[in-house]
Amino acid sequence: MTLPETTSPAPVPAGTAASPRPSTDRVPASMPTSVGVLGGGRMGAGIAHAFLLAGVRVHVVERDAAAAEAARERVETALARSAQKGIEIPDADTLTTGVDTAAFADAGLVIEAVPEDRALKADALARIEGAVKGDAVVASNTSSISIDALAAALRRPQRFLGLHFFNPVPASVLVEVVTGSRSEPQVVAAATDWVDAIGKTAVVVRDAPGFASSRLGVALGLEAIRMLEEGVASAHDIDTAMELGYRHPMGPLRTTDIVGLDVRLGIAEELERAFGARFTPPALLRELVAQGHLGRKTGRGFYEWSER
């Protein structure tokens, strides 16, 4: 099987520009003054950026010093872009990075943002829970893994829920608040308020495979990949059909490139285990991931990307 013909990506559609800095007038009294993020990749850095703009102190923990420094650079780059848009940015000392989860000791909320791997996330959450105070809220940024499954090994599952941010975080306004069967209602309510306070919109969904957005988004994305695999149309034309015919701001193949083909493959495999063959990943998706063509972050997926 050969790589499909690629085209240059279109500009990011209107309506996806970064939100202005949230007004401090709507920051709830329950908003933590300190938030931790475990994992400083694209998603973790974006989450840190969102809370920093809301005036919250943020500590990002990574696996080693080099990764921590790279995380700092990602967050600072995002802040610089916000400043260029005229958005007020916080003082430099509100962001700290490091390698020790002990830095989460005073955090009221800590969000796990490691790659979409069940074992990796379970280990990350155990490390977080061992570092935070008893009344802290712990959240996973998972896009598909069961919140109840992740909560099973935690000592305080009632203080745990999902906060599913979308990539790229600065430009995306949606956050799924995913409630586990043991998540306390007041924790869910507080998390929803915090999402509003950082200038984003919360949708509350119960713990189910793929939640709401991933389940629907992956179903559309996988069918688009099958159409490309079968030669029904080019990637550009499949995306254009959805953008112009159904008013999607971005087509499913371009969206997959931005999300990451490896991330989408992992979600599809998780959904396949839950729902069967309708979520079986197409051979083309597996082939591109095996070749290292993961989308925008590697410069090539269903499209060629000149900027990462």
Secondary structure as the mmCIF struct_conf table of DSSP 4:
data_model
#
loop_
_struct_conf.conf_type_id
_struct_conf.id
_struct_conf.beg_label_comp_id
_struct_conf.beg_label_asym_id
_struct_conf.beg_label_seq_id
_struct_conf.end_label_comp_id
_struct_conf.end_label_asym_id
_struct_conf.end_label_seq_id
HELX_LH_PP_P HELX_LH_PP_P1 THR A 2 GLU A 5
HELX_LH_PP_P HELX_LH_PP_P2 SER A 8 PRO A 13
TURN_TY1_P TURN_TY1_P1 ALA A 14 GLY A 15
BEND BEND1 ALA A 17 ALA A 17
HELX_LH_PP_P HELX_LH_PP_P3 ALA A 18 SER A 23
HELX_RH_3T_P HELX_RH_3T_P1 THR A 24 ARG A 26
TURN_TY1_P TURN_TY1_P2 ALA A 29 SER A 30
BEND BEND2 THR A 33 THR A 33
STRN STRN1 SER A 34 LEU A 38
BEND BEND3 GLY A 41 GLY A 41
HELX_RH_AL_P HELX_RH_AL_P1 ARG A 42 LEU A 53
TURN_TY1_P TURN_TY1_P3 ALA A 54 GLY A 55
STRN STRN2 ARG A 57 VAL A 61
BEND BEND4 ARG A 63 ASP A 64
HELX_RH_AL_P HELX_RH_AL_P2 ALA A 65 GLN A 84
TURN_TY1_P TURN_TY1_P4 LYS A 85 GLY A 86
HELX_RH_3T_P HELX_RH_3T_P2 ALA A 92 THR A 94
STRN STRN3 LEU A 95 GLY A 98
BEND BEND5 VAL A 99 VAL A 99
HELX_RH_3T_P HELX_RH_3T_P3 THR A 101 ASP A 106
BEND BEND6 GLY A 108 GLY A 108
STRN STRN4 LEU A 109 GLU A 112
BEND BEND7 GLU A 116 GLU A 116
HELX_RH_AL_P HELX_RH_AL_P3 ARG A 118 ALA A 131
BEND BEND8 VAL A 132 VAL A 132
TURN_TY1_P TURN_TY1_P5 GLY A 134 ASP A 135
STRN STRN5 VAL A 137 SER A 140
BEND BEND9 SER A 143 ILE A 145
HELX_RH_AL_P HELX_RH_AL_P4 ILE A 147 ALA A 151
TURN_TY1_P TURN_TY1_P6 ALA A 152 ALA A 153
BEND BEND10 ARG A 155 ARG A 155
HELX_RH_3T_P HELX_RH_3T_P4 PRO A 157 ARG A 159
STRN STRN6 PHE A 160 PHE A 165
BEND BEND11 ASN A 167 PRO A 168
HELX_RH_3T_P HELX_RH_3T_P5 VAL A 169 ALA A 171
STRN STRN7 LEU A 174 THR A 179
HELX_LH_PP_P HELX_LH_PP_P4 GLY A 180 GLY A 180
TURN_TY1_P TURN_TY1_P7 SER A 181 ARG A 182
HELX_RH_AL_P HELX_RH_AL_P5 PRO A 185 ALA A 197
TURN_TY1_P TURN_TY1_P8 ILE A 198 GLY A 199
STRN STRN8 THR A 201 ARG A 206
BEND BEND12 ASP A 207 ASP A 207
TURN_TY1_P TURN_TY1_P9 PRO A 209 ALA A 212
HELX_RH_AL_P HELX_RH_AL_P6 SER A 213 GLU A 229
TURN_TY1_P TURN_TY1_P10 GLU A 230 GLY A 231
BEND BEND13 VAL A 232 ALA A 233
HELX_RH_AL_P HELX_RH_AL_P7 ALA A 235 GLY A 245
BEND BEND14 TYR A 246 TYR A 246
BEND BEND15 PRO A 249 MET A 250
HELX_RH_AL_P HELX_RH_AL_P8 PRO A 252 VAL A 259
HELX_RH_AL_P HELX_RH_AL_P9 LEU A 261 PHE A 275
HELX_RH_3T_P HELX_RH_3T_P6 ALA A 277 PHE A 279
HELX_LH_PP_P HELX_LH_PP_P5 THR A 280 PRO A 282
HELX_RH_AL_P HELX_RH_AL_P10 ALA A 283 ALA A 290
TURN_TY1_P TURN_TY1_P11 GLN A 291 GLY A 292
STRN STRN9 GLY A 295 GLY A 295
HELX_RH_3T_P HELX_RH_3T_P7 ARG A 296 THR A 298
TURN_TY1_P TURN_TY1_P12 GLY A 299 GLY A 299
STRN STRN10 ARG A 300 ARG A 300
BEND BEND16 GLY A 301 TYR A 303
STRN STRN11 GLU A 304 GLU A 304
BEND BEND17 SER A 306 SER A 306
#
